[in-house]
């Protein structure tokens, strides 16, 4: 049997197969049926505005000959997208199989529903006679750009942002919990000035919060202005209507988007490039986090809680592999590649329009899906680790040479203050400590050999690798600013 003969159809990509459970929330906003449902919402809201007007025109019908829609008629229209389920999806697909045009199929689908209006509202309803009001003066891109913007906005606000925020919240909690837990820092992979585990986690909180702020403040632009952005058909049919005001009203107040007054046939997609650039940047910060935690696990700084019943290796039973972090790494990379392609491709269009943006935008859900999948794995991974205090303490105690920095800095201060015997501080400390294994006694002996005043000598002798963390604990408070 061919796999293509199996019903229901087998998913091609892991997002809709192996990882469907993790990415399913995006289906509500970024799937093809979700887009068609949003197209229907745009179409019926446009009909309602044209029939009932708005405050800017005294709430009078914009189209002569169309009576204001009753409350029941408006509710009937708004129910069309809300009732778009399995049967509706199949019916829309049947229309598209003939039209080979998804937006035209939406128009015909709404026409079908208008044919049924009398059954629900009575013979006196005017809806059965308003098929020509559907898609009035619109180009497909008028509907598409608004629908896609609303789909993306909802996907970001309802799925991606909450998942990203959950990671920030957990990191914030752990940064507070471990704000005073000393940790040997490594620069260039070598022992360096100690820090605290909480402060290192707070660095990621601060970085991520900046990007999430940009995402929350993102504008989602939309337009409804005809085939080349000139309102040409609108004015040819009804020259006395202030179509610019109608357009602004619809995009801003009815669609909840930022009105773009200057476009070609397509909305220019610059807001999408901005948004995907920010999410890609966020992905890369999260990738940095995943790699750092992976290396902390490898180093023994973090221990993992094994998942009950799970297999780490098919041949080495003892293994507890950091697979959540590795999964997050890989899927963040895939998400970035798609987001970067979207950002680069969508901002260009040949003259007044070409169709490259159409097929490109069908991959927005995948780009966000791989990011959401990574967020899910990263959150699970972070919840499964805890500091290994034995390893952390051993690392610190084995690296007393990191105290060379405060000692030579104190000597520099002494030399600048005119104290004798403080010359060449860097070189003196380097001779003692570089490439050597030293301990507490060696450090104290070196301090005694210098001409420090008693207070400075006592302060330096009181330092240990575990206490030499500067203001690290205090800096954790800045992760919320």
Residue pairs with C-beta under 8 A, 6 or more apart in sequence:
3 10
4 10
10 17
11 17
11 20
13 366
15 23
15 366
15 369
15 370
15 373
16 23
19 369
19 373
22 372
22 373
22 376
22 377
23 369
23 372
23 373
25 158
25 159
25 372
26 155
26 159
26 365
26 368
26 369
26 372
27 34
28 34
28 154
28 158
29 151
29 152
29 154
29 155
29 158
29 159
29 365
30 151
30 152
30 155
30 364
30 365
30 368
30 369
31 365
32 362
33 84
33 89
34 151
35 147
35 148
35 151
36 84
36 89
36 92
36 102
36 105
36 106
37 81
37 84
38 81
38 147
38 148
38 150
38 151
39 102
39 103
39 106
39 143
39 144
39 147
40 80
40 81
40 84
40 106
40 109
40 110
41 78
41 81
41 147
41 150
42 143
42 146
42 147
42 150
42 255
43 106
43 107
43 110
43 134
43 135
43 143
44 77
44 78
44 80
44 81
44 110
45 78
45 250
45 254
45 255
46 135
46 136
46 138
46 224
46 250
47 69
47 77
47 130
47 133
47 134
47 136
48 69
48 74
48 77
48 78
49 62
49 246
49 249
49 250
49 254
50 61
50 62
50 63
50 66
50 133
50 136
51 61
51 62
51 63
51 66
51 67
51 68
51 69
51 130
51 133
52 59
52 61
52 68
52 69
52 74
53 59
53 60
53 61
53 62
53 68
54 246
54 249
54 253
56 242
56 245
56 246
56 249
57 241
57 242
57 245
57 246
61 67
61 68
62 238
62 241
62 246
63 133
63 136
63 238
64 238
66 126
66 130
66 133
67 126
69 77
69 126
69 127
70 125
72 121
72 125
73 117
73 121
73 125
73 126
73 127
76 117
76 120
76 121
76 125
76 127
77 127
80 109
80 110
80 113
84 92
88 109
91 109
91 112
92 105
92 106
92 109
93 105
95 104
95 105
95 108
95 109
96 102
96 104
96 105
99 105
99 108
101 140
103 135
103 140
103 143
103 144
104 140
106 143
107 134
107 135
110 134
111 131
111 134
114 127
114 128
114 130
114 131
114 134
115 128
117 125
117 127
117 128
118 125
118 127
118 128
121 127
135 143
137 226
137 233
137 234
137 237
138 224
138 226
139 226
139 227
139 265
141 265
141 266
141 267
141 353
142 223
142 224
142 225
142 226
144 358
145 222
145 223
145 266
145 267
146 222
146 223
146 224
146 251
146 255
146 257
148 361
148 364
149 220
149 221
149 222
149 255
149 257
149 267
149 271
150 220
150 255
150 256
150 257
152 220
152 272
152 275
152 364
153 220
153 256
153 257
155 365
155 368
156 215
156 218
156 275
156 368
159 368
159 372
160 215
160 279
160 368
160 371
160 372
160 375
161 212
161 215
161 216
163 372
163 375
163 376
163 379
164 208
164 212
164 215
164 282
164 375
165 212
166 375
166 379
167 208
167 286
167 375
167 378
167 379
167 382
168 205
168 208
168 209
168 212
170 379
170 382
170 383
171 201
171 202
171 204
171 205
171 208
171 289
171 382
172 202
172 205
172 479
172 480
174 198
174 201
174 382
175 198
175 199
175 201
175 202
175 205
175 476
175 479
176 198
176 476
177 198
178 196
178 197
178 198
178 201
178 387
179 196
179 198
179 199
179 202
179 472
179 473
179 476
180 196
180 198
180 473
181 196
181 197
181 198
181 387
181 389
181 392
182 194
182 195
182 196
182 197
182 392
182 396
182 465
182 466
182 467
182 469
183 194
183 195
183 196
183 197
183 200
183 301
183 392
183 396
184 191
184 192
184 194
184 392
184 395
184 396
184 399
184 402
184 465
185 191
185 192
185 193
185 194
185 195
185 200
186 192
191 395
191 399
191 401
191 402
192 402
193 402
193 405
193 468
193 470
194 396
194 402
194 465
194 466
194 468
194 469
195 469
195 472
196 469
196 472
196 473
196 476
197 301
197 387
197 392
198 472
198 473
198 476
199 469
199 472
199 473
199 475
199 476
200 292
202 475
202 476
202 478
202 479
203 479
204 285
204 288
204 289
205 479
205 480
206 478
206 479
206 481
207 285
208 282
208 285
208 286
209 479
209 480
211 278
211 281
211 282
211 285
212 282
214 278
215 275
215 278
215 279
215 282
218 271
218 274
218 275
218 278
219 258
219 271
219 274
220 257
220 258
220 271
220 275
221 257
221 258
221 259
221 260
221 267
221 268
221 270
221 271
222 251
222 255
222 257
222 258
222 259
222 260
222 267
223 229
223 247
223 251
223 259
223 260
223 261
223 263
223 267
224 247
224 250
224 251
225 231
225 243
225 247
225 261
225 263
226 232
226 233
226 234
227 233
227 265
228 264
228 265
228 352
228 353
229 262
229 263
229 264
229 265
229 352
231 243
231 244
231 247
234 241
234 243
235 241
235 243
244 261
247 259
247 261
248 259
248 261
251 257
251 258
251 259
251 260
252 258
252 259
258 271
260 267
260 268
264 349
264 351
264 352
264 353
265 352
265 353
266 349
266 353
266 357
268 347
268 349
269 346
269 347
269 357
270 347
272 342
272 343
272 346
272 364
273 342
273 343
273 344
273 346
273 347
276 339
276 340
276 342
276 343
276 367
277 339
277 343
279 335
279 339
279 367
279 368
279 371
280 335
280 336
280 339
280 340
280 343
283 332
283 335
283 336
283 339
283 371
283 374
284 332
284 336
286 328
286 332
286 374
286 375
286 378
287 328
287 329
287 332
287 333
287 336
289 378
290 325
290 326
290 328
290 329
290 332
290 374
290 378
290 381
291 325
291 329
293 302
293 322
293 325
293 381
293 382
293 385
294 322
294 325
294 326
294 329
296 302
297 303
297 304
297 322
297 325
297 385
298 322
299 391
300 388
300 391
301 387
301 388
301 391
301 392
301 395
302 385
302 386
302 387
302 388
303 385
303 386
303 387
303 388
304 320
304 322
304 384
304 385
305 384
305 385
305 386
306 312
306 320
307 384
312 318
312 319
312 320
312 321
313 319
313 321
322 381
324 377
324 378
324 380
324 381
324 384
325 377
325 378
325 381
327 373
327 374
327 377
328 374
328 375
328 377
328 378
328 381
329 374
331 370
331 371
331 373
331 374
331 377
332 370
332 371
332 374
334 370
335 367
335 368
335 369
335 370
335 371
335 374
338 363
338 366
338 367
338 370
339 367
339 371
341 360
341 363
342 360
342 361
342 363
342 364
342 367
345 356
345 357
345 360
346 357
346 360
346 361
348 356
349 356
349 357
393 466
396 464
396 465
396 466
397 465
397 466
398 437
399 465
400 438
400 439
400 440
400 442
400 443
400 464
400 465
401 433
401 434
401 436
401 437
401 438
402 465
402 468
403 443
403 460
403 463
403 464
403 465
403 468
404 429
404 430
404 432
404 433
404 434
406 460
406 463
406 468
407 425
407 429
407 443
407 446
407 447
407 450
407 460
408 425
408 426
408 428
408 429
409 425
410 452
410 456
410 460
411 422
411 425
411 428
411 429
411 450
412 422
412 425
412 426
414 422
414 451
414 452
414 456
415 422
415 423
415 425
419 451
419 453
420 451
421 450
421 451
422 450
422 451
429 446
432 438
432 442
432 446
440 464
443 461
444 461
447 457
447 460
447 461
448 457
450 457
452 460
